[in-house]
């Protein structure tokens, strides 16, 4: 049994403002969820307009928003994931609608909404569903819990949500008809670009640890995508490119001259051009090592990440999110706000991996919603021209949300806020002043309550996970280097996964305001040893078990 050192807790107070609001680059596939969401929302909304029932639009919206998920997955995995998302969305809507039909108590509705928020957060984290995570599920389900409802109408409303979910599934799968290997191309292109950035940093005499970690994490994610895609079609050629990127990430000094080639290959992959065919590596003797790597991959590459975190961690998330969301909803009630579910959703959206990230999200949400309600007041006169104008405005806001949210959450929130307010107008026109006041007050209450729950319930196991990650990495480094390609491939997978997990655990623990001191020197030493071991398992010398002191020094300089 491992014994972890007991250290005196220390306080970390990190509440950045400028960094939290700084805009990042536009996401490389921002257009995919943007256009998918618009298409999947537009079909049922316009159908309801033609049927003269725009009041039912809120029920279709939940199914439509399932199109936001799964855009980084290969299509075989995306089909299953989208189906599960649609099923989860329907189950959540059903709980909300049944609650609304059985009780008029706002206290009970908030309680159910808070439990749903906690369950969504824990489930999405455990499944690593990816963006937009639990927030959309929670928004739809919590909104359903506050819709006027009769129990007899629930089946019909669920059927409408299911129909919209089917449309979302079809929209999400439609690009497979044009480019069936699109997600795999993007994943490998990202790995090549990350490796190129590392090579340029290395050739310039500076190799920041962040660049090496980013390259390792991106390569790891690309392998996961290719594994899920299977072996048909162009996967063999893509694996060859990824092996080259992985070798370069492990031995940047030996591949420094290939940075431009990696960038050009990535560009070809993104633009749908014929798959690049790598020539002979400019690193002497590297081609034989790459053939050995491909043989190891063919020998069955194991999955690298654990899909489920520890049970205690999941329950902590459920309790923390549910407590913060319930506190937000009940506080909103006490203040006389007519839509406390907005406070519940805000509190649920605040929760992130650690306290610092939760602070960032709370600040971003408050700033974005403040600007968003101002935008709502500007566009609301246009929406009063008729149902068609209302639907068109919602679609524009949906597109702008997905186009901007990758740059910073606050910027996306500028368009999320008016969109969610406008969706309440499908059931009937409501006073603008009341809507603005409710949204702004609920945002502030939800942000404060969510952040308070994060501060009062910090992740006290964060430091322990760092120690566990250290032990896994040190064991992986201590393993003898196998000569069999399949065994070498598996050893390298374990080592690379240990490096990525340790860095993620250390970054998460460092962002908690209350934790034990981290063994920074030991972490640095273990990461350096891990990267040295990666070079030992990479390249032509690996298969023969040859590792010289000169190559070891070259790999780590």
N, C-alpha and C positions, 0 to 999 in steps of 0.2 A: 504494500500500500504506500502511495506517495505521501510524503509529509511536507507540507508547504510552510514556509516561514511565516510566523505571525509578526506583523509589523504594525507600528503605530499608525492609525489612520491620519491622513493629511487632507487638507482642504484645497481644492482647486477652484478658483473663481474665474471662469472664462466667459465673458459675455460680450463678444465683439459686435460692433455695429456696422462699421464701414465694410468689413470683410463679408458680413452677412448679406449685405445689399449689393455687393459687387456683381456685375454681369459677367457671365462666362460666355464661351463660344456657343454658337447655335449647334444643337445636336445633329449628328450626321444623318439620322433617319427621321428627323422631326416631321417630315411631310407624310410619312406612312401613317402614324396614328392620327394626324390632322385630317387627311383626306378620308381615311377609313371612318373616323367618327362622324364626319359630315355626311358621308354617304349612308351610313347605317341609321343615323338620326333622321335624315331627310325622307327616306322611303316610308316609314310608318307615319311620320308627321303629315306629309302631304296626302297620304291615303286617308288619314283621319279628317283632314280638311275637306277632301272631296266627298267624304261620307257625311259631312256636316257635324262631326263629333270632335272638335278640337279640345273639348273638356276632358277627353280620355288620354290626352298626350302624356300626362305625367306617368301613366301606367306603362306606356310603351318606352319611355325614356330609359328605364332601368335596363331592359333588354338591349336597347340600342348601344348603351355605353360599354357593353361587353367587348365591343370592337376595339377598345383602347388597349386590350391586353394581348400579350404573346407576340409582339412584332419582332422580337429578337430570336424567336424559336424557329427551327426548321419546320417545314409544313407538316410532316408526320407528327411531330410533337405538338405543334400548334393546334392541330385538329382536336387532339385529346384535351389540351389545356383549355381551349375556348369552350369546349363542351362542358368541362368541369366548372368553368367560370359562369357560364349560363345557368347551370344547375344550382350553383351556390347563390347566384343572384336571385333566382326564382324562390329558393328556400327562404332567403332573407326577406324578400318582398312578402312572401306568404306569412311569415311571422309578424311583420309589421302590419299588414292589412288585417289579420285576424285579431291582433291586439287592438287596433283602432276600432274594429267592429264590436268587440266584447266589453270595452271600458271607455268611459269618458274621462277617467281620472288622468290628468296630466302627469301627476306624480308617478303613476304606474307606467304610463307610456315612456316617460323619461328613463325609468329603471330598465325597461325592456330594451330601449334604444341603446343604453349604456352597455348592457350585457352583449348586445349584438356588436357594438363597436369593439369591445375587448376580444370577442371571438374572432372577428374579422382580422384584427391586427395579428393575433397569435397564429391563425391559420395561414395567412399570407406570408408571414415571416418564416414559418416552418416549411412551407412549400417553395419559398424563394420565387414567388410568382413574378416579381419584377414590377416596374411602374405600370400603372398608377397605384399599385398596392391595394391596401385596405380602404383608402379614402373614398373611392368611388362606390364601392360596395356599401360602406357605411352611410354615405350621403343618400343613396337610393333607399336603403332599408329604413333608415331613420325618418326620412320624408314620408315613406309609406305609413309609418306608425301614427302620423298626424293627419292623414287624409280622412275626410269624412267618409265613413264606410258602413255598409250593411253586410252581414255575414253571407247573405244570399248572392251578393254581387262579387264576392272574392274569386270564385272560379273563373268567371268571365274576364275579370281584370288580370288574373294570372295568365290566362290564355293569350291575352293581348301582349303581355310582357314576354311570353314564350315566343310568340310570332316575331316580335322585334328581335329577340335573342337569336332566332334562326337566321334572320337577315344579317345580324352582326357576324354570325359564324361564316356565312357565305361571303360577306365582304372581306373578312379577315383571311379567308382561304383563296380568294379570287386571284391574287398575284401569282399563285403557283401555276396558273395556266400560261403565264408569260415567261416567268423566270423561276423554274422550280428549285433552283439551287441558290436563290437570292440571299436568304439569311446566312447560309454557309459562306458565301462570297464576302458578305459584309464582315462576318466574324474574323475570317482570315485576313481581310484587308486591315482591320483594326490591329491585329497582331503584327502585321508587317510594318504598319505605321509606328506602332509603339517600339518595335525593335529598331527601326530607322532613327527614331529620336534618341534612343539609348546609344546607338552607334555614333551619332554625331556628337553627343555629349562626351562619350569616351574618347573620340578622336581629338576633341578640343581640350583634352587634359582634365576635364571635370566630368565626374560621373555621379550625380546626386543619387542617394539611395532611393529617392522617390521614383526616379526614372527606371531603375532596375526593378523595383517592386511593381510599377505600372506595367512594364513589359511582361514580367512573370504572370501577373494577374490576368492580363489581356490574352496571353497565350493559353493560360489555363481555361479561360472562358471559351476561347475558340475551340479547344479540344472538346469541351463539353458539347458545343453545338454540333461538331462533326460526329461525335459519338451518337447523339440523338438522331442524326440524319441517316445513319446506316452507311452502307458501302456502295450503293448504286450510283449510277451517273458519273458525275465529275468528282466524286469525293476523293478518289485516289490521287488525282492531280492537286486538289486542294490540300490534302495531307502532306504531299511533298513540299508545297510552299510553306506550310505551317512548320514542318520539321526544320526547314531552313531558317525561319524566323526564330524558332525555339533555340536552335544551335547558336544563332547570333546573340540572343539574349543571355545565353550562358557563357559565351566566349566573345564579348564585344571587341576585344583587342584584335582578334584574328579575323573579324569580319568587317572592320571599319570601312573598307573600301566599297562595301555593298549597300550602303545606306540609300544612294540614289536609285539603285535597282529595286530595292524594297519599295520605295515610294512609287516608282513607276508601275510595279506589279499591282500594288494596292489600287492605284488609279484605274488600271485595266479591269480589275475585279469589280470595282464600284460602278463602272460605266457599262458593264455587261459585255465587254469585249471578249474575244476568244481567250481562254485560260492561258496565262503566261506559262512558258516552259523554261524553267530555270536552266541556265547553262551550268558549266562546271563551276564549282565554288572557287572564289578567289583565295580562300584560305587553303593552304597546301594540305593535300591529303584528306580534305573534308568530305569528299564525295563518298568514299568508302564508308565513312562513319554515318552519313545520311542513309545509305542503303541499309545499314544495320539498324538504324532508328526505324525505318519503315517496316523492316522485318519484325521488330519488336511491337510496333503498332498492330501489325497483322496478327500477332500472336495473342491478341486480345488485351486492349488497354482498359484497365479498371476505371471506374468512376472515381472522381477525386474528392467530391465534397459530401459531407453528411447532410442528408436532406432535413433531418429533424434535430433541433437543439435539445438540450436536456429538458426533462419534464418540468423541473423546478423553474427553469427560465420561462417556459411557456405560461405556466400559471402566474408567474410574477407579471408578465405582460398583460394577461387577461385582467388581473386584479388592478394593475396600475391604470390601464386605459379605461376600464369600467368605472373605477372610482373617480378619475378626473372628469370623465364624460357626465356621470351622474351629478357630480358637484356643479358642473357648468350648467346643466339643464335645470337643476333645482334653483340655483342662484338666479338664473334668467327668469324663472317663474316668480321668484320672490320680488324681482324688480318690475314685474308686470309686463314683461315682453310677451307678445302674442305668439311667437314662433320659437320656443326654446330649443327646437331641434337644430337650429343653426348653431347654437352654442355647443350642443353635443358634438356636432360634426367638427367644429373648430377645435375642440379639446382633443378629439380623436386624431385629428390631422397633425397636432403639435408633436406627438410622441415620435421620437427617433431613437437611434442606437444609444445615445448618451445624453447627458444634461446639456452639454454645449450645443449639440446639434438640435436638441429640442428648443433651446433658446433661439437659435437661428431661425428655426421654422416658425416659432411664435412671432418673432419680430417681422419676418417676411409676410406672414399671413395678415398681421395687423396693418402694415404699410400697404400691402396689395389691396386689401379690402377697403381701406380708406379711399384710395384712388378709384377703386372699382365702384363704390356707391356714387362717387362723383360722376363717373362715366355713365352709370345707370340713369342719373337725372338728365343727362344730355340726350340719351337715345330713347328714353321712354316716350316722348311725344311721337316719335316715328312709329313705335309699336302700337300706338292707339289708332293708327290708320286702318287696322283690320287684322284678322288672324293670319293672313298671308305675310304681312309685314312683321308680325310678331315671330312667326316661325323663321323667316329669313334672318331676322336679327339674332335669334338664338343660334342659328347655324354659323353666322359670321363670328359670333363670340366663341363658339366651340372651336372653330378653326384657329382663331387667334390664340386661344388658350394653349392648344397643343403646339403651335408654332413658337411660342415665347417661353413656355414653362421650362424648357431645357436650359435657357440662359440663366434664369433664377426663378425660384418659386414665387417671389413677390410679384414679378412681372406677369407670370401666368395668372396669379390671383386677381390682377387688375381686370381680367376678362372673365374669370370664373365667377366673381361676385355678381356682375350684372346678369350673367347667363342664369345663375341659380335663382336670382330674384325674378327674372322674366318668366321662368318656368312656373312660378306660382300664378302667373297671369292667365294661364290656359284655362283655369277654372273660373275666371272672372276678374274684372278690373278691380284693383284695390288702390287705396290712397298712397301716393308716392311718398309723402312725408312719413307715414307710418312704416312703410317698407324700409326706407332708408334708416330710420331710427332703430328699428328692430335689428336690422343687419349689423349696423355699427356696434350697437350695444352687445349683441350676442357674440360678435367677433372678439371684443375686448374681454368679456366674461369668460368665453371659452378658452382664449389664449392664457389668461391668468390661471384659470382652474387647471388646465392641462399642464402648464409649466409648474404649478405648485405640486401636482401629483408626481411629476418627474423629480423634483427636488426632495420631496418627503420620502419617496420610495426609490432611492438610487440603486443601481445594479451593484450589490455588494459582492457578487461573484465575479465581477469583471477581472479583478486582479488574479483570482484563482485560475480563470481561463488562460491568462497569460502564462502562468507557471505550468499549466497543463500543456499549452502549446510549446513552451520551451522544452519540456521533457520529450514531446513527440519529435521535435526537430533534432534534438541531441541524439535520440535513439536512431533516427533516420541517417544522421551523419555517421554514427558509429557502425552502421551496417557495412559488412564487406562488400566491395564492388563486384557484382556478378559478371560473368562473361557471356552467358546466354542472352540473346537479344530480347526475348520476352521477359525474362527476369530483370534485365537491366532497365527495360521500359517501365516495369512496375515499380522498381526501386526509385526511378527518377520521378515517377508520378507521386509517390508518397513523399519524396523530399520536396518537390515543388509545391504540393498541397500544404505541407507543413510550413514552408516559408510564407505562403500567402496567408494562411490562417493565423500564424503568429503575428504578422504585421497588422492584420485586421483587428485581432484581439488587443494588441498593444495600443493601437490608435483609438479603439473604443474605450478602453480603460482610462487612457489619458484625458478623455473628454468628460469623465465623471467628476463632479465637484467634490465628492466624498469617496476616497478610496485609499488603499495602502500604497506606499511608495513602490514604484515599479523597479525591477532590477535592470536598469537601462544598460549598464555595462555588460551584463550577461546576455541581454537581448542582442546587443550589437555584435558581441563575439560569436554568438550562435548563428546569426544571420550571415556573417562573413564565412564561417565554417560551412554553412549550408551552400553558399554560392561556390565555394571552392569544390565542395563535393559534386555540385551540378556540373562543373567543368570536367571533373573526373569521369562522370557518366556521359559525357558528350564528346563527339568527335571520333576520329579514326583510332586513337589510342585506346579508347574504352574497351573495344572488343578484345584486345590483346591483354588487357589488364596493365598497361604500361602507363605510368604517371611519374613524370620527372619533376624534380624540385623547380627546374626552370619554367616548365609549363604552369605549375601551380602559382608561381610568382607572377607570371604573365597574366593569368586569368584574374588576379585580384588587384593588380595595380590600377 
